[in-house]
């Protein structure tokens, strides 16, 4: 039995219009080529196998191929070996506001590129958090990609002010907009990325009319408004559905999940098809630098 393994990487760029933070994901692939024979495989077969593997999409990154006596390739995919690359997006809702600037600097020193900013109005969700002044304040000292999540009624009223304050992306809830399409159009007209979010009780199908318009879909895996909750397992079914639709329709939106993600359930979350993991308590409680390292393992 001759076994040949090759590791390679290629950039995964969902859209040329996306900022650098979204373009840094890599497709890391292991190709295992096996042949039930004694002689060395021809180099042409090795090149053909590598060429075939490179054409597969990003949803699977481990490939096993066999070569028969006629030098024909057969692919065997082992889903248990699949890996996905993801980004951590710390949520400042769990930060210590007495030293927020310092904590953001720690994130930057540990190669974090995204920052999740939850804005709550006390109406769409019970809690009240912060608004444009805080975003403008931290924008002065940070080059992170500001992922602003508006948990407010009729967010179209505020999107322009948040863009002026420094938002790079604005997420709105389909449940909070009188006209979701018009709200997304307004966000896009301001030159930033737009995204939609779905509450746990909202079906994934509710996002279908807007998937071609958005850069990202945020799946809430807890009830919005409070930190420290446990992840709702059924939310990962929603993620898997959205990932399937993305592949079937040839779309390029990222999938983000927010709520209850810990180091213990991270593998399950990422395996469902998540690209961006929002983490609050898991990052900010304790040693931030060490927590980031743990979440990346």
C-alpha positions, 0 to 999 in steps of 0.5 A: 500500500502506497500512501501519499499525503499533501498539505496545502492552503489557498485563500478563501475570499468570499467577495472582493468587496469584503474587508481584510478581516473577512479575507484572512480565512484560509482553506487548509486541506489534507489530501490522502492518496492511497494505492493498493500496489507496490510501485511508485505512483506516477507523478501525473496521478499525484498532480491530478489528485491535487488538482481535483481536491483544489476544486472542491469548496470550503465546506470540507477540508479533508480528502481521501482518494484511492487509485485503482489498477487502471489509475482511476481516482475515487474520492472518499470523504471522511466527514469526521476529519473535516475542519473549518476555519473560523474567526473569533469576534469578542463581544464587549458586552462582557468587557470591563468598562473600567478598562475597556480601551486596555482590553481592546488593545490586548485583543489587538496584540493577540491578532483579533480582527473583529469586535462585536458591539451589542446595541440594545434599546430596552424595547426590542430587548429588555436591557439597555447597553450603549450607543454611538458615543461609545463606538466613536470613542473606541474608534479613535484608538482601534483599527479592529473591524467593528461588527455593530449589532443593533438590537433595537426597534426600527434600526433604520433610524440609527444606521447613519449615525452608527456609520459616522461613529465608526461601524464597519458592519451593521446587523439588524434583526428581521423581527425589528424592521418594518421593511427589512429590504429597505433597511439593508439598502440604506445600510449598503448605501452608506458604504458598510457591510450589512447583515441580518440576525435571527432570534432563536424562535425565528425560522431560518426560512425567514432569512431567505428573501434577503440572503442575496443582499447581505454579507452575513447572517447572525444566528442568535444561539441564546435569547438576546439581551443578556450575557452568560446564557447557555447555547440553545442546541437547536440554533446549530440546525439553523446554522447548518441549513443556512450553510446548505442554502449558501452552497446550493445557491452559490452565495457568499455570506458569512455565518455568525453565531452569538451566545453561549459559545465556550471552548467546550462546545466550540468544535460542535459550533464550528462543525455546523458551518459557522464562520464567525464566533461571537464570544463574550464571557469566554474571552473577557472573563479572566486572562483575555490573552490566554482565553483567545489562545484556548478558543483558537485551539 
